[in-house]
């Protein structure tokens, strides 16, 4: 095994496939000279062990060239019970943003502390709510480099599910679907 460009893990050996059945283009893309297989995983070697950082395709590359694994950010954010789900983005943008699905009971409590009506959909876009949530997110992601910490957030109560096509059957985020679903919200976050 080796770590190649963009921190991609590559492997070779007798157990590595010879190629995709009747898919020559895919085989050429996956197999490199010398029998190396591009795994598509971004990894690091630590104390003789491999640590998977994320998928190469999922890595966010900001307009300043910084690379961030969104899954790590999302996991850090959802450690707080206020957040049921999180989606980080920022490809080709100057900073990281995120969309979070709030836990309804926790949202009720937070909204009341901010003198907002939690049943009013407009409360989710109130600057006081965004500011309070962003402060919590910054605290949760304080161990990340500054460029990886979200600087804008959008709040929602609508959970992402398999049925609304925002999650896979294995309960992973469908990033392309989320990007399309929240396209106007994401664009608005970067216009500020």
N, CA, C and O atoms as a DFTB+ gen file, in Angstrom:
768 C
 N C O
     1  1       0.834      -1.175       0.000
     2  2       0.000       0.000       0.000
     3  2       0.877       1.236       0.000
     4  3       2.033       1.204       0.421
     5  1       0.299       2.329      -0.482
     6  2       1.005       3.604      -0.503
     7  2      -0.022       4.725      -0.467
     8  3      -1.192       4.540      -0.801
     9  1       0.454       5.888      -0.052
    10  2      -0.374       7.090      -0.071
    11  2       0.110       7.925      -1.259
    12  3       1.287       8.275      -1.336
    13  1      -0.785       8.236      -2.168
    14  2      -0.430       8.946      -3.396
    15  2      -0.946      10.384      -3.354
    16  3      -1.264      10.910      -2.288
    17  1      -1.023      11.008      -4.528
    18  2      -1.527      12.381      -4.626
    19  2      -2.898      12.490      -3.982
    20  3      -3.688      11.546      -4.006
    21  1      -3.167      13.650      -3.408
    22  2      -4.437      13.941      -2.742
    23  2      -4.700      12.969      -1.586
    24  3      -5.848      12.737      -1.207
    25  1      -3.619      12.404      -1.031
    26  2      -3.665      11.477       0.103
    27  2      -4.489      10.225      -0.182
    28  3      -5.040       9.615       0.734
    29  1      -4.570       9.845      -1.463
    30  2      -5.351       8.658      -1.815
    31  2      -4.581       7.389      -1.474
    32  3      -3.391       7.271      -1.766
    33  1      -5.280       6.440      -0.850
    34  2      -4.717       5.136      -0.534
    35  2      -4.742       4.291      -1.798
    36  3      -5.777       4.151      -2.450
    37  1      -3.575       3.726      -2.135
    38  2      -3.479       2.812      -3.266
    39  2      -2.900       1.500      -2.761
    40  3      -2.029       1.490      -1.892
    41  1      -3.393       0.389      -3.314
    42  2      -2.954      -0.935      -2.876
    43  2      -2.611      -1.796      -4.085
    44  3      -3.091      -1.558      -5.193
    45  1      -1.777      -2.796      -3.851
    46  2      -1.502      -3.805      -4.883
    47  2      -1.143      -5.104      -4.184
    48  3      -0.736      -5.118      -3.022
    49  1      -1.303      -6.183      -4.912
    50  2      -0.999      -7.496      -4.362
    51  2      -1.857      -8.550      -5.034
    52  3      -2.685      -8.228      -5.886
    53  1      -1.667      -9.814      -4.654
    54  2      -2.407     -10.902      -5.307
    55  2      -3.919     -10.846      -5.075
    56  3      -4.679     -11.441      -5.839
    57  1      -4.354     -10.156      -4.056
    58  2      -5.794     -10.098      -3.778
    59  2      -6.494      -8.939      -4.500
    60  3      -7.717      -8.816      -4.429
    61  1      -5.734      -8.099      -5.186
    62  2      -6.323      -6.962      -5.890
    63  2      -6.910      -7.432      -7.216
    64  3      -6.304      -8.235      -7.925
    65  1      -8.068      -6.935      -7.534
    66  2      -8.768      -7.335      -8.765
    67  2      -7.924      -7.038      -9.999
    68  3      -7.013      -6.212      -9.967
    69  1      -8.249      -7.729     -11.082
    70  2      -7.572      -7.490     -12.350
    71  2      -8.297      -6.444     -13.180
    72  3      -7.738      -5.894     -14.129
    73  1      -9.538      -6.173     -12.821
    74  2     -10.304      -5.186     -13.557
    75  2     -11.786      -5.450     -13.439
    76  3     -12.214      -6.441     -12.848
    77  1     -12.567      -4.542     -14.011
    78  2     -14.022      -4.681     -14.025
    79  2     -14.436      -5.497     -15.236
    80  3     -13.900      -5.302     -16.327
    81  1     -15.372      -6.400     -15.059
    82  2     -15.855      -7.263     -16.120
    83  2     -16.504      -6.416     -17.225
    84  3     -17.510      -5.744     -16.998
    85  1     -15.917      -6.463     -18.405
    86  2     -16.432      -5.784     -19.601
    87  2     -16.607      -4.274     -19.407
    88  3     -17.495      -3.666     -20.004
    89  1     -15.760      -3.678     -18.571
    90  2     -15.803      -2.228     -18.341
    91  2     -14.376      -1.689     -18.413
    92  3     -13.779      -1.329     -17.399
    93  1     -13.850      -1.644     -19.627
    94  2     -12.445      -1.282     -19.828
    95  2     -12.132       0.143     -19.373
    96  3     -11.058       0.378     -18.819
    97  1     -13.030       1.092     -19.589
    98  2     -12.776       2.473     -19.173
    99  2     -12.666       2.571     -17.653
   100  3     -11.782       3.246     -17.125
   101  1     -13.577       1.888     -16.960
   102  2     -13.531       1.891     -15.492
   103  2     -12.261       1.211     -14.976
   104  3     -11.673       1.648     -13.987
   105  1     -11.846       0.141     -15.654
   106  2     -10.622      -0.558     -15.260
   107  2      -9.409       0.355     -15.420
   108  3      -8.552       0.416     -14.539
   109  1      -9.339       1.071     -16.556
   110  2      -8.216       1.997     -16.782
   111  2      -8.176       3.106     -15.724
   112  3      -7.099       3.543     -15.318
   113  1      -9.348       3.555     -15.282
   114  2      -9.402       4.617     -14.268
   115  2      -8.997       4.104     -12.889
   116  3      -8.423       4.853     -12.098
   117  1      -9.286       2.848     -12.594
   118  2      -9.038       2.309     -11.252
   119  2      -7.652       1.687     -11.093
   120  3      -7.060       1.767     -10.016
   121  1      -7.132       1.072     -12.150
   122  2      -5.849       0.376     -12.056
   123  2      -4.754       1.200     -12.701
   124  3      -4.897       1.693     -13.819
   125  1      -3.657       1.339     -11.973
   126  2      -2.518       2.116     -12.456
   127  2      -1.385       1.183     -12.859
   128  3      -1.421      -0.017     -12.588
   129  1      -0.391       1.750     -13.504
   130  2       0.786       0.993     -13.902
   131  2       1.413       0.332     -12.681
   132  3       1.495       0.933     -11.610
   133  1       1.845      -0.890     -12.850
   134  2       2.463      -1.615     -11.738
   135  2       1.459      -2.372     -10.884
   136  3       1.828      -2.944      -9.858
   137  1       0.190      -2.384     -11.293
   138  2      -0.831      -3.133     -10.563
   139  2      -1.431      -2.417      -9.376
   140  3      -2.105      -3.045      -8.559
   141  1      -1.204      -1.107      -9.253
   142  2      -1.765      -0.344      -8.138
   143  2      -3.235      -0.059      -8.373
   144  3      -3.631       0.357      -9.462
   145  1      -4.049      -0.286      -7.338
   146  2      -5.484      -0.006      -7.376
   147  2      -5.762       1.284      -6.631
   148  3      -5.353       1.448      -5.481
   149  1      -6.458       2.197      -7.290
   150  2      -6.887       3.438      -6.641
   151  2      -8.138       3.113      -5.824
   152  3      -9.183       2.794      -6.392
   153  1      -8.040       3.192      -4.505
   154  2      -9.172       2.805      -3.656
   155  2     -10.265       3.867      -3.595
   156  3     -11.423       3.561      -3.313
   157  1      -9.889       5.116      -3.862
   158  2     -10.865       6.204      -3.724
   159  2     -10.970       6.712      -2.297
   160  3     -11.715       7.652      -2.019
   161  1     -10.215       6.082      -1.381
   162  2     -10.203       6.512       0.019
   163  2      -9.029       7.456       0.254
   164  3      -7.928       7.232      -0.249
   165  1      -9.272       8.491       1.009
   166  2      -8.201       9.374       1.440
   167  2      -7.743       8.844       2.793
   168  3      -8.565       8.570       3.667
   169  1      -6.421       8.698       2.966
   170  2      -5.915       8.040       4.166
   171  2      -4.637       8.695       4.666
   172  3      -4.017       9.506       3.978
   173  1      -4.262       8.320       5.882
   174  2      -3.004       8.759       6.488
   175  2      -2.393       7.561       7.198
   176  3      -3.103       6.697       7.712
   177  1      -1.067       7.522       7.218
   178  2      -0.353       6.489       7.975
   179  2      -0.010       7.060       9.332
   180  3       0.631       8.107       9.427
   181  1      -0.435       6.375      10.390
   182  2      -0.188       6.831      11.753
   183  2       0.259       5.651      12.595
   184  3      -0.506       4.710      12.807
   185  1       1.483       5.696      13.073
   186  2       2.041       4.635      13.918
   187  2       1.916       3.267      13.261
   188  3       1.572       2.289      13.924
   189  1       2.191       3.194      11.964
   190  2       2.135       1.926      11.243
   191  2       0.737       1.450      10.906
   192  3       0.557       0.327      10.436
   193  1      -0.245       2.287      11.140
   194  2      -1.642       1.934      10.838
   195  2      -2.214       2.898       9.811
   196  3      -1.758       4.033       9.672
   197  1      -3.203       2.428       9.110
   198  2      -3.872       3.262       8.113
   199  2      -5.115       3.856       8.750
   200  3      -5.929       3.141       9.334
   201  1      -5.255       5.167       8.634
   202  2      -6.477       5.830       9.110
   203  2      -7.180       6.409       7.899
   204  3      -6.623       7.250       7.194
   205  1      -8.410       5.961       7.654
   206  2      -9.212       6.453       6.533
   207  2      -9.773       7.815       6.917
   208  3     -10.419       7.956       7.956
   209  1      -9.526       8.813       6.083
   210  2      -9.966      10.182       6.357
   211  2     -11.289      10.504       5.674
   212  3     -12.015      11.400       6.106
   213  1     -11.596       9.782       4.621
   214  2     -12.818      10.040       3.864
   215  2     -12.635       9.577       2.438
   216  3     -11.610       8.991       2.092
   217  1     -13.617       9.836       1.623
   218  2     -13.546       9.485       0.207
   219  2     -12.945      10.660      -0.560
   220  3     -13.250      11.816      -0.266
   221  1     -12.106      10.371      -1.527
   222  2     -11.487      11.419      -2.335
   223  2     -12.559      12.278      -2.984
   224  3     -12.425      13.501      -3.036
   225  1     -13.620      11.653      -3.480
   226  2     -14.695      12.397      -4.149
   227  2     -15.454      13.292      -3.176
   228  3     -16.043      14.289      -3.594
   229  1     -15.450      12.959      -1.895
   230  2     -16.190      13.746      -0.914
   231  2     -15.375      14.883      -0.320
   232  3     -15.931      15.747       0.357
   233  1     -14.096      14.901      -0.553
   234  2     -13.242      15.924       0.032
   235  2     -13.627      17.292      -0.526
   236  3     -13.748      17.468      -1.738
   237  1     -13.815      18.239       0.361
   238  2     -14.132      19.614      -0.034
   239  2     -12.819      20.334      -0.307
   240  3     -11.906      20.313       0.518
   241  1     -12.733      20.967      -1.466
   242  2     -11.574      21.795      -1.793
   243  2     -12.084      23.221      -1.942
   244  3     -12.810      23.538      -2.885
   245  1     -11.697      24.075      -1.003
   246  2     -12.178      25.459      -1.030
   247  2     -11.493      26.235      -2.155
   248  3     -10.541      25.746      -2.763
   249  1     -11.979      27.434      -2.424
   250  2     -11.390      28.258      -3.476
   251  2      -9.962      28.670      -3.139
   252  3      -9.214      29.092      -4.022
   253  1      -9.580      28.552      -1.878
   254  2      -8.205      28.872      -1.470
   255  2      -7.310      27.633      -1.478
   256  3      -6.136      27.712      -1.119
   257  1      -7.872      26.476      -1.893
   258  2      -7.089      25.247      -2.015
   259  2      -7.032      24.385      -0.774
   260  3      -6.378      23.342      -0.783
   261  1      -7.692      24.785       0.282
   262  2      -7.702      23.973       1.506
   263  2      -8.582      22.743       1.293
   264  3      -9.617      22.816       0.631
   265  1      -8.155      21.604       1.867
   266  2      -8.892      20.354       1.712
   267  2      -9.458      19.927       3.059
   268  3      -8.747      19.879       4.063
   269  1     -10.751      19.620       3.060
   270  2     -11.449      19.273       4.296
   271  2     -12.288      18.016       4.072
   272  3     -12.978      17.896       3.059
   273  1     -12.226      17.089       5.016
   274  2     -13.078      15.898       4.976
   275  2     -14.405      16.256       5.653
   276  3     -14.433      16.437       6.870
   277  1     -15.498      16.361       4.904
   278  2     -16.755      16.802       5.495
   279  2     -17.319      15.844       6.542
   280  3     -17.968      16.285       7.490
   281  1     -17.085      14.562       6.388
   282  2     -17.648      13.591       7.339
   283  2     -17.131      13.838       8.759
   284  3     -17.875      13.684       9.727
   285  1     -15.863      14.218       8.879
   286  2     -15.298      14.503      10.203
   287  2     -15.993      15.702      10.840
   288  3     -16.320      15.681      12.026
   289  1     -16.216      16.749      10.043
   290  2     -16.911      17.939      10.541
   291  2     -18.330      17.587      10.976
   292  3     -18.778      17.971      12.057
   293  1     -19.019      16.859      10.125
   294  2     -20.415      16.507      10.403
   295  2     -20.533      15.663      11.670
   296  3     -21.455      15.846      12.466
   297  1     -19.599      14.747      11.846
   298  2     -19.603      13.920      13.054
   299  2     -19.378      14.771      14.298
   300  3     -20.032      14.566      15.321
   301  1     -18.464      15.716      14.215
   302  2     -18.199      16.605      15.352
   303  2     -19.439      17.428      15.696
   304  3     -19.759      17.612      16.871
   305  1     -20.126      17.916      14.685
   306  2     -21.312      18.756      14.901
   307  2     -22.440      17.952      15.539
   308  3     -23.102      18.432      16.459
   309  1     -22.658      16.747      15.060
   310  2     -23.787      15.953      15.565
   311  2     -23.520      15.331      16.934
   312  3     -24.351      14.576      17.438
   313  1     -22.386      15.632      17.534
   314  2     -22.148      15.211      18.915
   315  2     -23.040      15.994      19.874
   316  3     -23.318      15.534      20.981
   317  1     -23.487      17.168      19.454
   318  2     -24.389      18.004      20.244
   319  2     -25.823      17.527      19.974
   320  3     -26.207      17.359      18.816
   321  1     -26.603      17.311      21.013
   322  2     -27.974      16.800      20.848
   323  2     -28.904      17.780      20.141
   324  3     -30.009      17.402      19.751
   325  1     -28.482      19.032      19.968
   326  2     -29.289      19.981      19.200
   327  2     -29.364      19.575      17.742
   328  3     -30.340      19.883      17.058
   329  1     -28.331      18.879      17.256
   330  2     -28.220      18.572      15.834
   331  2     -28.472      17.095      15.559
   332  3     -27.716      16.234      16.009
   333  1     -29.540      16.808      14.817
   334  2     -29.820      15.429      14.419
   335  2     -28.994      15.034      13.201
   336  3     -28.549      13.891      13.095
   337  1     -28.788      15.978      12.277
   338  2     -28.026      15.710      11.059
   339  2     -27.269      16.972      10.662
   340  3     -27.677      18.088      10.987
   341  1     -26.155      16.775       9.949
   342  2     -25.370      17.913       9.476
   343  2     -24.800      17.604       8.100
   344  3     -24.442      16.464       7.804
   345  1     -24.722      18.626       7.268
   346  2     -24.159      18.530       5.920
   347  2     -23.218      19.713       5.727
   348  3     -23.649      20.866       5.724
   349  1     -21.931      19.419       5.565
   350  2     -20.916      20.465       5.356
   351  2     -20.606      20.566       3.864
   352  3     -20.594      19.563       3.150
   353  1     -20.357      21.789       3.407
   354  2     -20.060      22.026       1.992
   355  2     -19.126      23.219       1.874
   356  3     -18.859      23.906       2.859
   357  1     -18.635      23.460       0.681
   358  2     -17.749      24.598       0.465
   359  2     -16.834      24.442      -0.725
   360  3     -15.900      25.228      -0.889
   361  1     -17.079      23.433      -1.574
   362  2     -16.265      23.251      -2.773
   363  2     -16.225      24.532      -3.594
   364  3     -17.266      25.099      -3.923
   365  1     -15.035      24.977      -3.919
   366  2     -14.809      26.177      -4.747
   367  2     -15.372      27.452      -4.127
   368  3     -15.655      28.414      -4.841
   369  1     -15.533      27.466      -2.833
   370  2     -15.998      28.665      -2.125
   371  2     -14.930      29.080      -1.112
   372  3     -14.065      28.273      -0.771
   373  1     -14.973      30.309      -0.633
   374  2     -13.917      30.793       0.261
   375  2     -13.984      30.251       1.695
   376  3     -13.015      30.376       2.444
   377  1     -15.106      29.657       2.080
   378  2     -15.216      29.126       3.439
   379  2     -16.218      27.977       3.473
   380  3     -16.964      27.754       2.520
   381  1     -16.217      27.261       4.581
   382  2     -17.107      26.121       4.786
   383  2     -18.441      26.606       5.352
   384  3     -18.483      27.463       6.234
   385  1     -19.507      26.052       4.835
   386  2     -20.843      26.300       5.359
   387  2     -21.461      24.965       5.739
   388  3     -20.924      23.908       5.406
   389  1     -22.575      25.012       6.429
   390  2     -23.260      23.760       6.749
   391  2     -24.757      23.980       6.893
   392  3     -25.231      25.080       7.177
   393  1     -25.459      22.918       6.690
   394  2     -26.902      22.886       6.910
   395  2     -27.122      21.837       7.987
   396  3     -26.577      20.736       7.912
   397  1     -27.917      22.179       8.983
   398  2     -28.162      21.261      10.083
   399  2     -29.658      21.021      10.266
   400  3     -30.480      21.930      10.141
   401  1     -29.977      19.768      10.565
   402  2     -31.343      19.400      10.936
   403  2     -31.375      19.446      12.465
   404  3     -30.646      18.719      13.138
   405  1     -32.228      20.308      12.990
   406  2     -32.316      20.481      14.439
   407  2     -33.227      19.434      15.064
   408  3     -34.231      19.032      14.476
   409  1     -32.863      19.005      16.253
   410  2     -33.723      18.128      17.037
   411  2     -34.911      18.972      17.498
   412  3     -34.710      20.012      18.125
   413  1     -36.143      18.550      17.203
   414  2     -37.307      19.390      17.513
   415  2     -37.407      19.820      18.982
   416  3     -37.698      20.984      19.258
   417  1     -37.174      18.913      19.914
   418  2     -37.288      19.268      21.339
   419  2     -36.188      20.249      21.745
   420  3     -36.439      21.206      22.477
   421  1     -34.984      20.006      21.270
   422  2     -33.875      20.901      21.581
   423  2     -34.088      22.276      20.937
   424  3     -33.740      23.302      21.522
   425  1     -34.663      22.287      19.726
   426  2     -34.963      23.559      19.054
   427  2     -35.981      24.364      19.855
   428  3     -35.850      25.581      19.986
   429  1     -36.988      23.693      20.385
   430  2     -37.998      24.383      21.202
   431  2     -37.316      25.123      22.355
   432  3     -37.591      26.297      22.604
   433  1     -36.429      24.423      23.046
   434  2     -35.740      25.023      24.195
   435  2     -34.848      26.183      23.765
   436  3     -34.858      27.240      24.396
   437  1     -34.074      25.994      22.693
   438  2     -33.186      27.060      22.224
   439  2     -33.985      28.275      21.757
   440  3     -33.636      29.408      22.090
   441  1     -35.039      28.055      21.000
   442  2     -35.848      29.162      20.488
   443  2     -36.419      29.995      21.632
   444  3     -36.434      31.223      21.560
   445  1     -36.884      29.335      22.673
   446  2     -37.433      30.072      23.820
   447  2     -36.367      30.939      24.490
   448  3     -36.658      32.060      24.906
   449  1     -35.139      30.434      24.598
   450  2     -34.071      31.240      25.207
   451  2     -33.720      32.450      24.344
   452  3     -33.169      33.432      24.840
   453  1     -34.039      32.376      23.056
   454  2     -33.749      33.478      22.133
   455  2     -34.970      34.367      21.894
   456  3     -34.942      35.252      21.039
   457  1     -36.047      34.125      22.657
   458  2     -37.311      34.852      22.487
   459  2     -37.877      34.710      21.078
   460  3     -38.406      35.664      20.509
   461  1     -37.758      33.501      20.525
   462  2     -38.313      33.194      19.206
   463  2     -39.437      32.180      19.373
   464  3     -39.424      31.376      20.305
   465  1     -40.396      32.221      18.478
   466  2     -41.476      31.249      18.474
   467  2     -41.001      30.031      17.690
   468  3     -40.857      30.120      16.470
   469  1     -40.752      28.891      18.347
   470  2     -40.216      27.728      17.653
   471  2     -41.165      27.139      16.611
   472  3     -40.732      26.390      15.735
   473  1     -42.455      27.471      16.697
   474  2     -43.426      26.958      15.739
   475  2     -43.539      27.833      14.489
   476  3     -44.195      27.453      13.519
   477  1     -42.905      28.992      14.514
   478  2     -42.912      29.895      13.368
   479  2     -41.727      29.540      12.465
   480  3     -40.578      29.646      12.895
   481  1     -41.987      29.120      11.221
   482  2     -40.878      28.764      10.311
   483  2     -39.853      29.888      10.139
   484  3     -38.679      29.621       9.881
   485  1     -40.285      31.130      10.278
   486  2     -39.363      32.266      10.131
   487  2     -38.300      32.285      11.230
   488  3     -37.234      32.872      11.047
   489  1     -38.578      31.652      12.364
   490  2     -37.603      31.615      13.455
   491  2     -36.330      30.889      13.037
   492  3     -35.247      31.189      13.539
   493  1     -36.461      29.926      12.109
   494  2     -35.293      29.174      11.633
   495  2     -34.332      30.042      10.825
   496  3     -33.155      29.708      10.689
   497  1     -34.830      31.149      10.292
   498  2     -33.965      32.042       9.509
   499  2     -33.610      33.322      10.268
   500  3     -32.944      34.207       9.731
   501  1     -34.053      33.409      11.500
   502  2     -33.741      34.590      12.318
   503  2     -32.239      34.657      12.573
   504  3     -31.599      33.635      12.822
   505  1     -31.682      35.861      12.510
   506  2     -30.237      36.006      12.708
   507  2     -29.814      35.558      14.106
   508  3     -28.710      35.041      14.274
   509  1     -30.664      35.745      15.101
   510  2     -30.334      35.311      16.461
   511  2     -30.174      33.789      16.524
   512  3     -29.281      33.277      17.198
   513  1     -31.041      33.084      15.820
   514  2     -30.967      31.614      15.801
   515  2     -29.705      31.159      15.070
   516  3     -28.985      30.289      15.559
   517  1     -29.437      31.741      13.910
   518  2     -28.233      31.372      13.155
   519  2     -26.977      31.655      13.958
   520  3     -26.055      30.840      13.984
   521  1     -26.940      32.796      14.607
   522  2     -25.765      33.184      15.394
   523  2     -25.549      32.212      16.553
   524  3     -24.424      31.770      16.787
   525  1     -26.617      31.875      17.280
   526  2     -26.507      30.960      18.422
   527  2     -26.051      29.573      17.975
   528  3     -25.208      28.948      18.617
   529  1     -26.611      29.109      16.882
   530  2     -26.245      27.780      16.371
   531  2     -24.803      27.786      15.877
   532  3     -24.055      26.846      16.142
   533  1     -24.411      28.827      15.168
   534  2     -23.046      28.909      14.652
   535  2     -22.020      28.952      15.795
   536  3     -20.935      28.383      15.672
   537  1     -22.355      29.614      16.889
   538  2     -21.456      29.631      18.057
   539  2     -21.257      28.217      18.606
   540  3     -20.145      27.833      18.967
   541  1     -22.350      27.447      18.665
   542  2     -22.241      26.065      19.147
   543  2     -21.407      25.225      18.185
   544  3     -20.593      24.404      18.608
   545  1     -21.617      25.439      16.891
   546  2     -20.856      24.684      15.889
   547  2     -19.371      25.034      15.977
   548  3     -18.517      24.153      15.874
   549  1     -19.068      26.301      16.167
   550  2     -17.658      26.713      16.289
   551  2     -17.010      26.062      17.511
   552  3     -15.850      25.656      17.446
   553  1     -17.732      25.957      18.610
   554  2     -17.199      25.293      19.801
   555  2     -16.965      23.804      19.538
   556  3     -15.971      23.236      19.990
   557  1     -17.885      23.181      18.807
   558  2     -17.775      21.754      18.506
   559  2     -16.638      21.453      17.538
   560  3     -16.074      20.359      17.559
   561  1     -16.302      22.421      16.690
   562  2     -15.260      22.208      15.685
   563  2     -13.971      22.959      16.007
   564  3     -13.130      23.152      15.129
   565  1     -13.816      23.376      17.241
   566  2     -12.637      24.158      17.652
   567  2     -11.327      23.407      17.434
   568  3     -10.283      24.037      17.266
   569  1     -11.358      22.084      17.434
   570  2     -10.126      21.317      17.241
   571  2      -9.719      21.225      15.766
   572  3      -8.630      20.747      15.451
   573  1     -10.585      21.677      14.877
   574  2     -10.279      21.674      13.444
   575  2      -9.506      22.945      13.092
   576  3      -9.606      23.949      13.796
   577  1      -8.733      22.902      12.000
   578  2      -8.081      24.144      11.562
   579  2      -9.139      25.225      11.296
   580  3     -10.283      24.917      10.961
   581  1      -8.744      26.475      11.446
   582  2      -9.691      27.583      11.264
   583  2     -10.420      27.503       9.928
   584  3     -11.632      27.715       9.870
   585  1      -9.693      27.198       8.854
   586  2     -10.309      27.161       7.525
   587  2     -11.359      26.052       7.387
   588  3     -12.186      26.101       6.477
   589  1     -11.333      25.063       8.272
   590  2     -12.286      23.947       8.199
   591  2     -13.528      24.187       9.051
   592  3     -14.491      23.425       8.959
   593  1     -13.524      25.209       9.860
   594  2     -14.665      25.481      10.740
   595  2     -15.748      26.230       9.958
   596  3     -15.461      27.245       9.324
   597  1     -16.982      25.738      10.000
   598  2     -18.066      26.414       9.276
   599  2     -18.247      27.864       9.728
   600  3     -18.184      28.174      10.918
   601  1     -18.471      28.738       8.752
   602  2     -18.678      30.158       9.039
   603  2     -20.081      30.630       8.666
   604  3     -20.418      31.799       8.851
   605  1     -20.889      29.724       8.145
   606  2     -22.278      30.053       7.811
   607  2     -23.110      28.797       8.016
   608  3     -22.628      27.679       7.832
   609  1     -24.374      28.998       8.401
   610  2     -25.242      27.852       8.685
   611  2     -26.663      28.156       8.249
   612  3     -27.112      29.303       8.260
   613  1     -27.351      27.103       7.869
   614  2     -28.780      27.177       7.560
   615  2     -29.456      26.123       8.412
   616  3     -28.954      25.005       8.529
   617  1     -30.590      26.462       9.009
   618  2     -31.292      25.571       9.929
   619  2     -32.549      25.001       9.281
   620  3     -33.238      25.683       8.522
   621  1     -32.831      23.752       9.590
   622  2     -34.057      23.116       9.128
   623  2     -34.522      22.116      10.173
   624  3     -33.736      21.634      10.989
   625  1     -35.811      21.814      10.135
   626  2     -36.372      20.775      11.007
   627  2     -36.745      19.531      10.207
   628  3     -37.093      18.500      10.782
   629  1     -36.673      19.630       8.885
   630  2     -37.041      18.511       8.004
   631  2     -35.915      17.480       7.983
   632  3     -34.829      17.770       7.480
   633  1     -36.154      16.271       8.525
   634  2     -35.095      15.260       8.530
   635  2     -34.798      14.738       7.129
   636  3     -35.674      14.715       6.264
   637  1     -33.571      14.326       6.920
   638  2     -33.165      13.738       5.651
   639  2     -33.360      12.242       5.754
   640  3     -32.896      11.612       6.705
   641  1     -34.040      11.675       4.786
   642  2     -34.398      10.258       4.830
   643  2     -34.127       9.590       3.484
   644  3     -33.802      10.247       2.495
   645  1     -34.269       8.280       3.477
   646  2     -34.174       7.512       2.234
   647  2     -35.340       7.914       1.328
   648  3     -35.177       8.064       0.118
   649  1     -36.516       8.084       1.933
   650  2     -37.727       8.390       1.163
   651  2     -37.652       9.747       0.462
   652  3     -38.164       9.886      -0.649
   653  1     -37.033      10.738       1.078
   654  2     -36.948      12.036       0.394
   655  2     -35.653      12.145      -0.420
   656  3     -35.272      13.233      -0.853
   657  1     -34.993      11.017      -0.620
   658  2     -33.798      10.835      -1.471
   659  2     -32.574      11.618      -1.005
   660  3     -31.675      11.888      -1.801
   661  1     -32.530      11.984       0.270
   662  2     -31.374      12.721       0.770
   663  2     -30.406      11.822       1.547
   664  3     -29.340      12.264       1.976
   665  1     -30.797      10.553       1.720
   666  2     -29.946       9.560       2.389
   667  2     -29.917       8.285       1.554
   668  3     -30.872       7.975       0.841
   669  1     -28.811       7.551       1.650
   670  2     -28.713       6.257       0.970
   671  2     -29.362       5.185       1.843
   672  3     -29.660       5.441       3.009
   673  1     -29.585       3.995       1.300
   674  2     -30.121       2.907       2.133
   675  2     -29.205       2.539       3.303
   676  3     -29.666       1.952       4.282
   677  1     -27.910       2.878       3.213
   678  2     -26.994       2.617       4.324
   679  2     -26.866       3.849       5.229
   680  3     -25.956       3.932       6.055
   681  1     -27.790       4.803       5.062
   682  2     -27.913       6.012       5.882
   683  2     -26.709       6.951       5.794
   684  3     -26.316       7.583       6.775
   685  1     -26.138       7.024       4.594
   686  2     -25.107       8.016       4.318
   687  2     -25.757       9.176       3.581
   688  3     -26.768       9.004       2.900
   689  1     -25.172      10.347       3.721
   690  2     -25.711      11.516       3.031
   691  2     -25.545      11.372       1.527
   692  3     -24.495      10.944       1.047
   693  1     -26.576      11.726       0.798
   694  2     -26.476      11.824      -0.658
   695  2     -26.096      13.275      -0.949
   696  3     -26.957      14.138      -1.114
   697  1     -24.797      13.518      -1.008
   698  2     -24.284      14.881      -1.096
   699  2     -24.772      15.633      -2.326
   700  3     -25.106      16.814      -2.233
   701  1     -24.816      14.974      -3.467
   702  2     -25.295      15.651      -4.676
   703  2     -26.768      16.030      -4.539
   704  3     -27.169      17.120      -4.949
   705  1     -27.566      15.145      -3.972
   706  2     -28.993      15.436      -3.779
   707  2     -29.184      16.574      -2.781
   708  3     -30.031      17.445      -2.984
   709  1     -28.397      16.569      -1.702
   710  2     -28.487      17.648      -0.719
   711  2     -28.077      18.982      -1.344
   712  3     -28.712      20.009      -1.104
   713  1     -27.016      18.960      -2.143
   714  2     -26.557      20.189      -2.807
   715  2     -27.640      20.736      -3.729
   716  3     -27.846      21.948      -3.797
   717  1     -28.325      19.856      -4.430
   718  2     -29.396      20.291      -5.330
   719  2     -30.621      20.757      -4.542
   720  3     -31.220      21.782      -4.869
   721  1     -30.988      20.009      -3.510
   722  2     -32.160      20.324      -2.685
   723  2     -32.015      21.695      -2.015
   724  3     -32.978      22.457      -1.928
   725  1     -30.802      21.998      -1.545
   726  2     -30.558      23.253      -0.826
   727  2     -29.800      24.282      -1.671
   728  3     -29.179      25.197      -1.131
   729  1     -29.853      24.130      -2.980
   730  2     -29.073      24.986      -3.876
   731  2     -29.283      26.479      -3.614
   732  3     -28.311      27.222      -3.478
   733  1     -30.509      26.915      -3.544
   734  2     -30.764      28.351      -3.347
   735  2     -30.312      28.807      -1.959
   736  3     -29.821      29.927      -1.812
   737  1     -30.469      27.964      -0.943
   738  2     -30.014      28.308       0.413
   739  2     -28.486      28.418       0.459
   740  3     -27.941      29.326       1.087
   741  1     -27.809      27.496      -0.203
   742  2     -26.352      27.519      -0.230
   743  2     -25.856      28.768      -0.956
   744  3     -24.942      29.447      -0.487
   745  1     -26.462      29.060      -2.095
   746  2     -26.066      30.264      -2.836
   747  2     -26.276      31.512      -1.991
   748  3     -25.453      32.427      -2.019
   749  1     -27.370      31.555      -1.243
   750  2     -27.662      32.716      -0.381
   751  2     -26.618      32.871       0.722
   752  3     -26.247      33.992       1.072
   753  1     -26.139      31.742       1.276
   754  2     -25.126      31.806       2.330
   755  2     -23.822      32.437       1.822
   756  3     -23.129      33.126       2.570
   757  1     -23.498      32.198       0.556
   758  2     -22.254      32.736       0.006
   759  2     -22.422      34.158      -0.557
   760  3     -21.428      34.809      -0.881
   761  1     -23.644      34.637      -0.676
   762  2     -23.870      36.006      -1.133
   763  2     -23.760      37.010       0.007
   764  3     -23.609      38.207      -0.236
   765  1     -23.832      36.544       1.226
   766  2     -23.801      37.457       2.397
   767  2     -22.531      38.247       2.472
   768  3     -22.356      39.049       3.389
